[in-house]
């Protein structure tokens, strides 16, 4: 159990997503959305556009919409992993999760 503390959050999430009760589509949604988000941050042009984006311009920005869609997919994936079909994860999350 203490060895788990040395793992990164991404490693822990990956292990949770590999549990038998977690559907492959859920894991795919979770990590595809994370990958899309990192892809935006890794693109110098997109990153520069995000850095100069004003709150007023967000509502009409396709790039901001892309980020929002990725974040919603990621959030949905997290809910499916930690509160979905895996009874053990749901119980542990409910009892020990810090949200």
Secondary structure, DSSP 8 states (H G I E B T S, - for coil): -GGGGGS-HHHHHHHHHTSTTS-HHHHHHHHHHHHHHHHHHH-HHHHHHHHH--HHHHTT-HHHHHHHHHHHHHHHHHHHHHHSS-HHHHHHHHHH---
